[in-house]
Amino acid sequence: MFFKPHMRMPPGRIFLVIADIFCIFASIILSAILRLTPSIGWAYVLRHLPSLLGSSLVFLVVFYAGGMYEQPLLERRTGSFVLSFVTTAIGLALVILFFYARFQLHIGRGILLLAGLFVCLSSWGVRQLYRTAVGYGLLSRNTLIVGEGKEAVDVLQLLSASPDAGFRVFGVVSCTKSRPGAFVEGIPVLGHMSRLREFADVYSIETIVVAASLAREHALLRLLRPLRYMGIEILDYVTLSEEIAQEIPLDHVDDEWLMNAAMNSSVIHIRKIKRVMDLTVSVLGLILLAPVWLIAALVIRLDSRGPVLYRQRRAGLEGHPYTLYKLRTMRQDAEASSGAVWADRYDSRITRVGRFLRKWRIDEIPQLINVLRGEMSLVGPRPERPEFIDTLAEAIPFYRERLLVPPGISGWAQVKYPYAASIEAARRKLQYDLYYIKHMSLFLDIIVLLRTFRTILVGLRHSDEFETEESGATGKVISIEQLNPGAEVKRAG
């Protein structure tokens, strides 16, 4: 593995985070000065600095959970103001609730409300400034692509799908005889790789991206080494995909790559830390959410015939089966005639109450029992039914790699790629699962939990896996026999 990836935060997002920190602090300080005299205002700020730092952190977390740093939002001029207003209002409410929970409001209400107005306007203004900067290419790195054919197209399409990644592509460099005047995806082919140093000097190149098949080409590596010592960043396609798309492209990895990834992973130590977090959160969650669980159980019994809890066999760590618990959201006889199926999100078998429970993920609460018992983690690849795993492993390379870590209530694949309603979709989700396994960390788990919280807030439902109780996305009900006609599945009685 010649190219060492790291979790890259696009320069535009770094700019936004730094600008937001400055704007939040400036808004609170300005509000204190306006509400009080300047001398008293500064003294007030210094006296309540810990509270100001805590308030700023709350706003930043809410901004992240609300999607204020996501590219689709940043491209919408009108939607960004609405979201700035909503996230600022939520952040302000949380700050006030936090202070009141301690029975004291260190920062005056008038100052907080005025600061909220300034935070809303400044965060929206910063995003307008960001859009302008991106339009002029001020946050981009001058980049060359080395490759040709489909591989060069793959690199360019990956970059075009991530406009905030910070790459300005000047041209494609061919590894074979160059074709004068040729273009790839609208980008000119500059010439042969033997002129790579010349192109790097002419265009002040800062980054070179190498197509996957060329990453071990010795002649190219000899040309790249001097450029690396000049300070030019060298990336291959797999590394680029890891850093800006946060997934592992299955077509370009093999057992050697996966072994290198395992050797460089800290998963053993991270799992110990995760276990402490899992125990803490699951105990607190079961206690604090007990009223919600009890009310949901009562409504389920009143709404339809059948048990409150739904039990299903799932494949856990290393494929060992365990019983997963959920609140029942379908009719009791949902699989009586169909067997194990991959169902529609809007399946008629879902009860009225079940649809509401799914929308807000209340049906997932009993899985905290699985977490407490060590069968699951808060974050990890979503568990599949054992009868689907063999079929998927035959169709998708390295599918069983996801069984090397404990399954989770939520996961990187769920927050990055909502629906898995086909073999191809399951393959795409595996790419995200492999990324999570390689980069597993407490920080990444927190990101997943924040994004999951955002999903719950907006009432969206991510279809997770091949199952009956929470499956769906395409309008079809697909049995395991359709995925693999030769498979034998035990019918639900």
Buried (B, 14 or more C-beta within 10 A) or exposed (E): BEBEBEEBEBBBBBBBBEBBBEBBBBBBBBBBBBBBEEEEBBEBBEEBEEBBEBBBBBBBBBBBBBBBBBBEBBEEEEEBBEBBBBBBBBBBEBBBEBBEEEEEBBBBEEBBEBBBBBBBBBBBBBBEEBBEBBEEEEBBBBBBBBBBEEBBBBBBEBBBEBBBBBBBBBBBBBBEEBEEEEEBBEBBBBBBBBBBBEBBEEBEBBBBBBBBBBBEBEEBBEBBEEBEEEEBBBBBBBBBBBBBBBBBBBEBBEEEBBEBBEEEBEBEEBBEEBBEBBEEBBEEBBEEBEEEBEEBBEBBBEBBEBEBEBEBBBBBBEEEEBEBBBBBBBBBEBBEEBBBBBBBBEBEBBBEBBBBBBBBBBBBBBBBBBBBEBBBBBBBBBBBBBBBBBBBBBBBBBBBBBBBBBBBBBBBBBBBBBBBBBBEBBBBBBBBBBBBBBBBBEEBBBBBBBBBBBBBEEEEBBBBBBBBBBBBBBEBBBBBBEBBEEBEBEEBE
